[in-house]
Amino acid sequence: MGAEKTDTATAYHTSNSSKGEFSDVLDHNGASFQGPSRHTLQRKLKNRHVAMISIGGVIGTGLFVGTADSLSYGGPIGLLLGYIVMSSIVYCVMISLGEMVAYLPIAGGHIKLAERFIDPAFSFAMGWNYWYDWAISSPAEISAAALLINYWNYTVNDSVWVVTCLAVVLAINMLGAGAYGEAEFIFASVKVITITGVIILGIVIDLGGGPNHDRIGFRYWKNPGPFVQYSGIEGAEGRFLGWWAVLTQAAFSFIGTEIVAIAAGEAKNPRHTLPKAIRRVYIRILLFYIGGTLVIGLLVPSNNPLLVLNTGTARSPFVIAIETAGIKSLPSIINACLLTSAWSASSSSLYTSSRAIYGLAASGNAPKIFLKTTRNGLPYVTVLFSAAFSLLAFMAVSSSAGSVFNRLSSMSAIAGLMTWFGISVTYLRFYKGMQVQGIDRKTLPYYTNLQPYAAWWGVVTTITICFFSGWSVFLKGKWNSVTFVTDYILLITWPIMYFGARLYYGTKPVAAEDMDFKSNIADIVADSYEEPPAKNKMEAFWRWLM
């Protein structure tokens, strides 16, 4: 299989993207078929959009809401250690993805990259898994929004809040990538200000600067203790299981960091904006997640009953801390900011799931109807199709919103871990192909010296966490069929999809010497440019920030 015959490696071309025309798409046999529309995705996301999308991808209800359960499971140290471990995995996955997507910022992101560097069957499995991840994530975020609104009013049925949130999210996505970018810029700005503000406020409260002048210090690390004995299991085993229970929820909190890869096909000047966004991932991880979980563990005891999301009275740990400190009115303001976070996360979920299935259709792995776009490049069929799955949020009507959030977020987390596994495997093949073909990685727009060890860490840890994700159902008297199915369904369906696609399409893995590192490069270079120098110090600071 030569580079010029790499099946669907050149399935999606962007040579006419500036004109809004649709290029030919190749099916798995190499035959060309014309899409149902002469329009395609367009590069409408500006530098500040990509920067804020990358920030917004790592701040959401997982941090603001999901950490409540994590603190009650693992205690302050278990929570912090769980997020530190997951942070290391996320960073390794992101630098692996960043190296590939900065070189090849093509529509479909890592789904198309898997097709090019592994085989179309792997791309098929990875693509549908990724779509499932985000299709499930959107209703999870909407149910979290309903949970947050319940802080003010328990009397109104959750279906009202679900409809309201869904309408906002759908409206944003139906206005196109440009409108989505602007909305995400605003939402992400609110999230960044909120998380920065509550971390600073949390330090002040911990040191006794709140209205009650209670100097907390490390009190809750001593009583009720640094760890929680999971399910009453004594000793080191109980503490280890409490820490392990944090990992899946932590994974959900970080799901979305890879969204910059999906946005790559619609990003302006991609070879400049994408490496810049990737390089700053570790800063956001350290500041927002490690800093946020540290503050939560200092301010809220792990045995606080308001942390249990399955109850109707559950609240965000940040809101609990501010209420306990005796600060009036601010809890409602913070809760409102967290609500915008839920809207933002749900909007991102719908955006990403719609682009994922568009990439699948461009590869011939989904019906051609999903390639339809409007004149301004909106893939409206994929948006509406993916939005239909957000109706799962109506489960909050029969169960508590917190319970629905827990169930859906767990499903999304496992799918996200499988996506990171796929990205890491794809990078290892990308790395091997560059070695065999004699391409110097130092010539790429972005690279690190941590490879391939970082990618191997991503492969081993993600599949290990997935394999043991449902361990709690095997404890005595804890069997739950729903939990078992939701936690392990993807470990069953992924290999079925992969080997089934290989048999159906008759594809084979791409040999390292045959990998295609050239297609689309001319168009990508044409879309890249040197930005003019800053006119003043304020503009220079803004460019550094964004």
C-alpha positions in Angstrom: 0.0 0.0 0.0 1.9 3.1 -1.2 1.3 6.6 0.0 -0.6 7.4 -3.2 -3.0 4.5 -2.5 -3.7 4.8 1.2 -7.4 4.0 1.0 -9.1 6.9 2.7 -6.1 8.7 3.9 -6.9 11.5 1.5 -10.6 11.2 2.0 -11.3 14.7 3.0 -9.5 17.5 1.1 -9.6 21.2 2.1 -8.1 22.7 -1.1 -11.3 24.5 -1.8 -12.2 25.4 1.8 -11.7 29.1 1.2 -14.3 29.0 -1.5 -16.8 26.9 0.5 -16.8 24.1 -2.1 -17.0 20.4 -1.3 -14.2 18.2 -2.5 -14.5 14.6 -3.5 -14.7 12.0 -0.8 -13.2 8.6 -1.2 -14.9 5.5 0.1 -13.0 2.5 1.6 -12.3 1.1 -1.9 -10.8 4.3 -3.1 -13.7 5.1 -5.3 -14.8 8.8 -5.4 -18.3 9.9 -4.7 -19.6 13.4 -4.6 -21.1 14.6 -1.3 -24.8 15.7 -1.2 -23.8 19.3 -0.9 -21.1 21.5 -2.5 -20.4 23.2 0.9 -18.1 22.0 3.6 -16.7 23.1 6.9 -14.9 26.5 6.8 -12.1 28.0 8.9 -14.1 30.5 11.0 -12.5 30.0 14.5 -10.1 32.8 15.4 -7.1 32.5 17.6 -9.0 33.7 20.7 -11.8 31.2 20.0 -9.4 28.3 19.8 -7.6 29.5 23.0 -10.8 29.8 24.9 -12.2 26.5 23.5 -9.0 24.8 24.8 -9.5 26.4 28.2 -13.2 25.8 28.3 -12.5 22.1 27.4 -10.8 21.6 30.7 -13.2 23.5 33.0 -16.8 22.2 33.4 -19.3 20.6 35.7 -16.9 17.7 36.4 -14.8 20.1 38.4 -17.6 22.3 39.7 -20.1 19.6 40.5 -18.6 16.1 40.1 -15.8 16.7 42.7 -18.6 16.6 45.3 -18.8 12.8 45.0 -15.1 12.4 44.6 -14.4 14.2 47.9 -16.9 12.0 49.6 -15.3 8.8 48.1 -11.6 9.6 48.5 -11.3 12.3 51.1 -9.1 15.5 50.5 -5.9 13.6 49.8 -7.6 10.9 47.7 -9.3 13.6 45.7 -6.0 15.5 45.1 -4.0 12.4 44.3 -6.7 11.2 41.9 -6.6 14.5 40.0 -2.8 14.6 40.0 -2.6 11.1 38.4 -5.3 12.0 35.8 -3.6 15.3 35.1 -0.4 13.4 34.1 -2.4 11.2 31.8 -4.2 14.2 30.2 -0.9 16.0 29.7 0.7 13.0 28.0 -2.3 12.5 25.7 -2.4 16.2 24.8 1.2 16.5 23.8 0.8 13.4 21.7 -2.3 14.8 20.0 -0.7 18.2 19.7 2.2 17.0 17.8 0.0 15.3 15.2 -2.7 17.9 14.9 -0.4 20.9 14.7 1.3 19.1 11.7 -2.0 18.0 10.2 -4.9 20.2 11.3 -7.5 18.4 9.2 -11.3 18.1 9.6 -12.2 15.1 11.8 -9.1 15.6 14.0 -7.7 12.5 15.6 -10.4 10.4 14.0 -8.9 11.1 10.5 -5.4 10.8 11.9 -6.2 7.3 13.1 -7.3 6.4 9.6 -4.1 7.7 8.1 -1.6 6.2 10.5 -3.3 3.0 11.7 -6.1 1.8 9.5 -9.7 2.9 8.5 -11.2 0.2 10.8 -9.5 1.7 13.8 -10.8 5.1 12.7 -14.3 3.7 12.4 -14.2 2.3 16.0 -12.6 5.4 17.4 -14.9 7.8 15.6 -18.1 6.2 16.7 -16.8 5.9 20.2 -15.9 9.6 20.2 -19.4 10.5 18.9 -21.0 8.4 21.6 -18.8 10.0 24.2 -20.0 13.5 23.3 -23.5 12.5 22.5 -23.8 11.2 26.1 -21.8 14.1 27.6 -24.3 16.7 26.4 -27.3 15.3 28.4 -25.0 14.8 31.4 -24.1 18.5 31.4 -27.8 19.5 31.0 -28.8 17.3 34.0 -26.0 19.0 35.9 -27.5 22.4 34.9 -30.9 21.2 36.3 -29.1 20.2 39.5 -27.6 23.6 39.9 -30.9 25.4 39.2 -32.4 23.2 42.0 -30.3 25.2 44.4 -32.8 28.1 44.0 -36.0 26.2 43.4 -37.0 22.6 44.2 -40.7 23.0 43.3 -40.4 23.3 39.5 -40.2 20.0 37.6 -36.7 19.4 36.2 -38.2 18.9 32.7 -38.6 22.7 32.5 -34.9 23.3 33.1 -34.0 20.6 30.7 -36.0 22.1 27.9 -34.6 25.6 28.6 -31.0 24.4 28.6 -31.5 22.3 25.5 -33.0 25.3 23.7 -30.0 27.5 24.5 -27.5 24.8 23.5 -29.2 24.0 20.2 -29.6 27.7 19.3 -25.9 28.3 19.8 -24.9 25.4 17.6 -27.4 26.1 14.8 -25.9 29.6 14.4 -22.6 28.0 13.1 -19.0 27.7 14.1 -18.4 31.4 14.3 -21.3 31.9 16.7 -20.2 28.9 18.7 -16.7 30.3 19.0 -18.0 33.6 20.2 -20.4 32.0 22.7 -17.6 29.7 24.0 -15.3 32.7 24.3 -17.8 34.4 26.6 -18.7 31.3 28.5 -15.1 30.2 29.0 -14.2 33.7 30.1 -16.8 33.5 32.8 -15.5 30.0 33.8 -11.9 31.2 34.0 -12.9 34.2 36.1 -15.1 32.1 38.3 -12.6 29.3 39.0 -9.7 31.8 39.6 -11.9 33.8 41.9 -13.1 30.9 44.0 -9.6 29.6 44.4 -8.4 32.9 45.7 -11.5 33.3 47.8 -11.0 29.7 49.1 -7.5 30.5 50.3 -8.8 33.7 52.0 -11.5 31.7 53.8 -9.1 28.9 54.8 -6.9 31.5 56.4 -9.8 32.9 58.4 -10.6 35.9 56.2 -14.3 35.0 55.9 -17.2 36.7 57.8 -17.0 34.0 60.5 -13.2 34.4 60.9 -12.8 30.7 61.2 -9.2 29.7 60.4 -9.7 26.3 58.9 -6.1 25.5 57.8 -5.8 21.7 57.4 -8.5 20.9 59.9 -10.5 18.5 57.6 -7.3 16.6 56.7 -7.2 15.6 60.3 -10.9 15.2 61.0 -12.7 13.4 59.3 -9.2 12.5 57.8 -7.1 12.6 54.7 -8.7 9.5 53.1 -12.1 7.9 53.3 -12.6 4.2 53.9 -14.5 3.3 50.8 -17.8 1.5 51.6 -16.6 1.0 55.2 -13.7 -1.2 54.1 -10.9 -0.9 56.7 -7.2 -0.3 56.3 -5.1 0.4 53.3 -7.5 -1.5 51.0 -10.4 0.8 51.8 -8.3 4.0 51.3 -6.9 2.7 48.0 -10.4 1.9 46.7 -11.5 5.4 47.8 -8.7 6.9 45.7 -9.4 4.7 42.8 -13.1 5.7 42.8 -11.9 9.3 42.2 -10.2 8.4 38.9 -13.3 7.8 36.7 -14.9 11.0 37.9 -11.7 12.9 37.4 -11.5 11.5 33.8 -15.0 13.0 33.1 -13.7 16.4 34.5 -10.9 16.4 31.9 -12.9 15.1 29.0 -12.8 17.8 26.4 -9.1 18.8 26.4 -8.9 17.1 23.0 -11.6 19.3 21.5 -9.0 21.5 19.9 -8.3 18.6 17.5 -11.9 18.5 16.3 -11.9 22.3 16.0 -8.7 22.1 13.9 -10.6 21.8 10.7 -12.3 25.1 11.4 -9.5 27.1 12.9 -7.8 30.0 11.2 -4.0 29.9 10.9 -4.0 26.4 12.5 -0.2 25.9 12.6 0.1 29.0 14.8 -3.0 28.7 17.0 -3.0 25.0 17.8 0.6 24.6 19.1 0.0 27.7 21.3 -3.1 26.2 22.8 -1.4 22.8 23.4 1.6 24.3 25.1 -0.5 26.0 27.7 -2.5 22.9 28.7 -0.3 22.1 31.7 -0.7 25.6 33.1 -4.5 25.3 33.0 -4.2 21.8 34.6 -2.1 23.0 37.5 -4.0 26.2 38.1 -7.6 25.1 37.7 -7.7 21.4 38.6 -4.9 20.9 41.0 -5.5 24.3 42.6 -9.3 23.8 42.6 -9.2 20.3 44.2 -6.7 21.4 46.8 -9.0 24.3 47.9 -12.1 22.0 48.0 -10.3 19.5 50.2 -9.3 22.3 52.6 -12.7 23.9 52.9 -15.2 21.1 52.9 -15.2 18.0 55.1 -15.5 14.7 53.2 -18.5 13.6 55.4 -20.6 16.7 54.5 -24.1 15.2 53.5 -24.5 17.9 50.8 -21.7 16.3 48.8 -23.8 13.2 47.8 -25.1 13.9 44.3 -27.8 11.2 44.4 -29.7 13.2 47.0 -32.0 16.1 45.9 -30.1 18.6 48.1 -26.7 18.1 46.6 -24.6 21.2 45.9 -21.3 22.2 44.4 -18.4 22.0 46.9 -17.5 25.6 46.1 -21.0 26.7 47.0 -21.0 24.7 50.2 -17.7 26.3 51.3 -18.9 29.8 50.6 -22.2 29.2 52.5 -20.3 27.7 55.5 -18.0 30.7 55.6 -21.2 32.9 56.1 -20.8 35.0 52.9 -24.3 36.1 51.9 -25.5 36.4 48.3 -22.2 35.2 46.8 -23.3 31.5 46.8 -26.1 32.4 44.4 -23.8 34.4 42.2 -21.2 31.5 42.1 -24.0 29.0 41.4 -25.2 31.2 38.4 -21.6 31.2 37.1 -21.5 27.4 37.4 -24.8 27.2 35.5 -23.2 29.0 32.5 -20.4 26.5 32.8 -22.9 23.7 32.3 -24.4 25.5 29.3 -21.0 25.9 27.9 -20.0 22.3 28.4 -23.2 21.0 26.9 -22.7 23.3 23.9 -19.2 22.1 23.4 -20.5 18.5 23.6 -23.0 19.1 20.9 -20.5 20.9 18.7 -17.9 18.1 19.1 -20.4 15.2 18.5 -21.7 16.8 15.4 -18.2 17.4 13.9 -17.2 13.8 14.9 -20.0 12.3 12.9 -19.3 14.7 10.0 -15.7 13.3 10.0 -17.1 9.8 10.0 -19.3 10.5 7.0 -16.3 12.1 5.2 -14.5 8.8 5.6 -17.4 6.7 4.4 -18.1 5.4 7.9 -21.5 7.1 8.3 -24.4 7.8 5.9 -23.6 10.5 3.3 -26.5 12.6 4.5 -24.4 13.7 7.4 -22.1 15.6 4.9 -24.9 18.1 4.2 -24.0 21.7 5.2 -25.5 25.1 4.7 -23.8 27.7 2.6 -21.9 29.1 5.6 -20.5 25.6 6.4 -22.9 24.5 9.2 -23.4 20.7 9.2 -27.0 21.0 10.3 -27.9 17.4 9.8 -25.2 16.2 12.2 -26.1 18.9 14.7 -29.8 17.9 14.8 -29.0 14.2 14.9 -26.6 14.6 17.8 -29.0 17.0 19.6 -31.7 14.3 19.7 -29.6 12.3 22.1 -29.6 15.3 24.5 -33.2 14.3 25.2 -31.7 11.6 27.6 -31.5 14.5 30.1 -35.2 14.0 30.6 -34.3 11.0 32.7 -33.9 13.6 35.5 -37.7 13.8 35.6 -38.1 10.3 37.0 -34.8 10.2 38.9 -32.9 13.0 40.7 -30.8 15.2 38.4 -27.7 14.3 40.4 -28.3 10.6 39.9 -28.7 11.1 36.2 -25.6 13.2 36.0 -23.6 10.5 37.8 -24.7 7.8 35.5 -24.2 9.7 32.2 -20.9 11.2 33.3 -19.6 7.7 34.2 -20.5 6.5 30.7 -18.9 9.5 29.1 -15.8 9.2 31.2 -15.2 5.6 30.0 -15.7 6.6 26.4 -13.3 9.5 26.9 -10.7 7.2 28.3 -11.0 4.9 25.3 -10.6 8.0 23.0 -7.4 8.9 24.8 -6.3 5.3 24.4 -6.9 5.6 20.7 -5.1 8.9 20.4 -2.0 7.5 22.2 -2.0 4.4 20.0 -2.3 6.6 16.9 0.6 8.7 18.1 2.8 5.6 18.5 2.2 4.7 14.9 2.7 8.3 13.8 6.0 8.3 15.7 7.1 5.0 14.1 6.2 6.2 10.7 8.3 9.3 11.1 11.2 7.2 12.2 11.0 4.8 9.3 10.5 7.5 6.7 13.4 9.6 8.2 11.4 12.6 9.1 12.9 14.8 11.8 10.3 15.5 14.4 12.2 18.7 15.3 11.0 20.2 12.0 7.3 19.9 13.1 5.3 22.9 14.2 5.2 21.3 17.7 7.1 18.5 19.4 8.4 17.5 22.8 11.3 15.4 24.1 9.0 13.2 26.2 8.0 10.9 23.4 7.3 8.0 22.9 7.2 7.5 26.7 4.4 9.9 27.2 2.2 8.1 24.6 3.0 4.7 26.3 1.9 6.2 29.6 -1.4 7.2 28.0 -1.9 3.8 26.5 -1.2 1.8 29.6 -3.1 4.0 32.2 -6.2 4.6 30.1 -6.9 0.9 29.3 -6.1 -0.1 33.0 -8.5 2.4 34.4 -11.2 1.3 32.0 -10.7 -2.3 32.8 -11.1 -1.7 36.5 -13.7 1.0 36.2 -16.6 -1.1 37.4 -14.8 -2.8 40.3 -17.3 -1.5 42.9 -20.1 -3.9 41.6 -17.9 -6.9 42.6 -17.9 -5.9 46.3 -20.0 -8.1 48.5 -23.7 -7.0 48.3 -22.9 -4.2 45.8 -23.8 -5.8 42.5 -25.6 -3.4 40.1 -26.4 -4.6 36.6 -26.8 -1.0 35.2 -23.4 0.1 36.6 -21.8 -3.0 35.2 -23.2 -2.5 31.7 -22.5 1.2 31.5 -18.9 0.7 32.7 -18.0 -2.2 30.5 -20.1 -1.9 27.4 -17.4 -0.1 25.5 -14.7 -2.6 26.3 -17.0 -5.1 24.5 -18.2 -2.9 21.6 -14.8 -1.3 20.7 -13.1 -4.6 19.6 -16.4 -5.7 17.9 -16.5 -2.4 15.9 -12.8 -2.6 15.0 -12.6 -6.2 13.9 -16.1 -6.0 12.3 -15.0 -3.0 10.3 -11.9 -4.7 9.2 -13.8 -7.7 8.0 -16.6 -5.6 6.3 -14.2 -3.2 4.5 -11.4 -5.6 4.0 -8.8 -3.1 5.3 -5.4 -3.8 6.7 -3.1 -1.7 9.1 -1.0 0.8 7.3 2.7 -0.1 7.2 5.1 2.5 8.6 6.8 3.0 5.3 3.5 3.6 3.5 2.1 6.2 5.9 0.9 9.4 4.2 2.6 12.5 5.7 2.1 14.6 2.5 -1.6 14.9 1.6 -3.3 18.2 2.7 0.1 19.8 3.6 0.0 22.3 0.7 -3.5 23.4 1.7 -2.6 23.7 5.4 0.5 25.8 4.6 -1.7 28.0 2.4 -4.0 28.5 5.4 -1.1 29.5 7.7 0.5 32.9 7.9 2.7 35.0 10.0 0.7 37.4 12.2 1.6 41.1 12.0 3.5 42.5 15.0 1.5 43.9 17.9 0.8 47.6 17.7 1.2 48.3 21.4 1.9 46.6 24.7 -1.8 45.9 25.4 -2.2 44.1 22.1 1.1 42.2 22.8 -0.3 41.1 26.2 -3.6 40.0 24.7 -1.8 37.9 22.1 0.3 36.3 24.8 -2.8 35.5 26.9 -4.8 34.2 23.9 
